[in-house]
Amino acid sequence: MNARSLLAAERGTVRQDRADVAKRSSVKNVLVVDVGGTSVKIRATGQNERRSLPSGPTLTPKRMVSEVKKLAGDWMYDVVSIGYPGPVLHGRPIAEPYNLGRGWVGFDFAAAFGRPVKVVNDAAMQALGSYKGGKMLFLGLGTGFGSTMIVDGIVEPMELGHLPYKKGTYEDYVGRTGLERHGKKKWRRDVADVVARLIAALEPDDTVIGGGNVRKLEALPPHCRAGDNANAFRGGFRLWGEENALRRTGTGSKRRA
């Protein structure tokens, strides 16, 4: 090998070394925080254990951060993902949650955690963790009715739960209020009807039914697969992962905690 070839090979090796270092440095330990109306669930990169703490109407963002930091005190993390039970715009909550304390709008989560933080709507985070490609519709059966579309990797939280339906809205009938008011049998029929209407209107390739109340269905609506609340953690990891550099647009779907 002549001097010119040797120099080119050395430069190539240096470039590869730099690329390897850059790739390694981009790998982050993520703390995922899934905020709900009855509990806050957390998990971190490399941890199989899921930990939780009670939430409820006295939970302020300051107290949430303080208790999460204590709960995750023996975990290593560089960045934080937060699934928020309300609308989110440009990574910030734009309305106070229904079943939690006040002060979430305008709160500086990055300063409180001392880490970079990404905040997304909780339904969008679970949808992101459920995504397998193409055009996916995610519907979350919880206290409210969460909804998100992901089209070719672009996440679009939606407000479908507030569309008019019968004598109220979709959320009034398939959220927790509808379940408690009408009973499981009627609620299941309404869920099947609402899901069928949305699939017909939006024509997704894939429909995921998630949220805590999906387990109350005797059978899934046709052409649907079940989500899992654990996918919220996967979505939180994906927010920072190279393989899932998905763009987020729009506001978060307003799903009551």
N, C-alpha and C positions, 0 to 999 in steps of 0.2 A: 504494500500500500504506500503510495507516494505521500508527500507532506500535505498536499492539498486535500487528498482523500481522508487522511488521518484527521486533519483539522475539521473537516465537514462532519466526520463521524463523532468527534468530540463535542461539536456544537449540538449535534442531534441528541447525544446522551444528556447534555446539560438541559436542553429543552424538555426532554422526557422527564428528567428528574424534577424540573420545576413544575411540570404538569402534574406529576405524581404528588408533589407537596401541596399544590393548589387543590387537588382533588381531596386529599386527606384533610386539609384545613377547612374544606367546605362541609365536612360531615359534622353535624352538631348534635349534642345531647339535648333533647326536647322534653320539657315538662308540659303535659297536656292537662288542662283544667276544664272540666265539663260542668258548667254551673246549671243546676236545676232548682226547682221550687222546693223540693224536700231534702236534697243533698247536693253536695259538691264532690265530684269524683275526680281523682287525679291518677296519673300514671306517667312514668318517665322512660326515656330510651334505655333499653337493657334491663328493665324491671318487669318481671312477670306479675308482680303484685299490684292490685288496684286498691287504692286507699280512698276513704271518703270521710266527710264531716257533715253534720246537719246544716241545712240552710234555713229557709223560711223568712217570714216578714221582718225579722230583726237583722238580717244579714246585709250589711253595707259592703261596698267594695273594699274599703279599708280593712274591715274585719276579715273579709274573705281572704285577702292577700296575706294578712298576718297569720291566719290559721293555716293556710296552705303552705306557707313557708315553714311553719313549725312541723306540719305533717310530712313535708318532703325534706326535712332537715338532714337526713342521711343520704339523700340522692344527689348526684351530680347533674347539673343541667346548665346549658349556655343560653337557651332561648325558651320562650313560653308561648303556647297556643291556648287561647281561651275561647270556648264555645259559650256564647251569651244568649240567654233566652229572651230575645227581643230584636228589633231592627238595628242593623249596623250599616254605617255608611263610611267608606274610606277608612275602615279599621277602627271606627269609634261608635259606641252605642249612641243612638239618636232618640231613644225613648226609655223611660224607666221601666224595669221589669214589673210584671203584674203582681207576683207573689213574694217579692223580696223587699229589702229596705231601700231607702233612697240614696242618691248620690252617684249613680253609675254613669250618668251622662256627664262628660267632661272630666272624668277621673283619669289621672295619668298612671296607667298600669305599668308602663315601662319604668318610670321613676320608682314606683312602689316595690316592684320586684327587683329592681337594679339589673334588669336584663332586657334585651329586645323582646317585644311582645307583639303577637298578631292576634287580633280579636275578630271573630266571625260569628255569624248567627249559628246557634247550636244545630238547627236542622241542616244548614249548609255544611257544617263540619261532619255530621254523620253521613250526609250524602256523599261528600268527598271520599270518605272512607269506604263507601259502598260501590264506588264507580269502577266500571270495567271497560268503558269505552263507548263510543257512539253517542246517541242521544238518550239520556237517562232521566226519568222523572222520579223524584223522591218525595214520598208523602209520609209525614210523621204523625202517628196517632199518639198524642200525649194529652197533657192538660188542655192544649189547644190543638191546632192542625197546621203543622209545619209543611212547607213545600219548597222544593228547589229543583231547577233544571240544570243539567250539565250537558252541554253540546260540544263534542269534540274537544273536551278539556276546559271549556269556558264555563265557569260556575255562575249561575244566575239565580240567586234567591228570589222567591216570589211571594205574593200576598194572596194566594188562592183561597185561603181559609176565610177571607172577608168578602168573597163574592156572594151575592144573594142566592138563597136556596130555600124553597118552601116559604115558611113564615119568618125566616131569619137568614143566617149565613151557613156556609158549609161547616164552619167551626162550631156553630151552635148545635149542630146535629151529630157530628162525628168526633168532636172533642169530648173532654170529660163531662161537661155539662149535659150533653146529649146522652151519654152513657148513663149518667145518674138519673136523668129525668125520664128517659124512655125505657130503660132496661136493656140488657144485653141483646135480646132477640131483635128488637126494633133497631137498636144501634148497629148491629151487624148488617141488617138490610140497608140501612142508610149508608154505611161504609161501602158496601158493594155497589150501590147506585152512584155515589159520588165518584168513586174510583173509575167506574165505567164511563161516566161523563167526561172526566178529565183525560182519560186515555183516548177517547174518541176525538176530543178537541185538540189535543196536543200531539198525538201520534208518536209517542216515544218508541225507541227500539227496546227499551228495558224499563220496567217499572219496579221500584223497590218500596215496600211498605215497612216503615220502621217506627220508632218510638216505643215507649213503654207499654202501650196498650195493644200492640200487634199480637201479643200472646193471648189476648182475650178473643181473638177470632177463631171460630171453629175450623174454618178453611180460608185460604187466601183467595182474593178475587182472581178471576182468570187472567192469565198472562202477567202475573206478578210473582216476585220472589220476596221472601222475608228479609228485612234488615236486622241489625243487631245493635243494641246500644254500645257494644264494644267497638263498633265501627267508628264511633265518635273519636276514640283514641287514635285509630288508624288515620282518620282524617286530620287530626291535629299534628301527627307526625308528618303527614304528606305536605302540610303547609310549608314545611321547611326542607323537604327532601328534594334532591336533584331529579330523581326519576318522576317526580310529580309536580313539576314547576307549572302548576295550573294557574290561570289568571282568574281573578275574581272581579265581578262587575256588579253594579247596582246596590240595592239596599238589602239588608237581611230580612228574611221572612219573619213576620211578627208571630212568634209562637210563645204563648204564655207558659211560664215555668210552672 
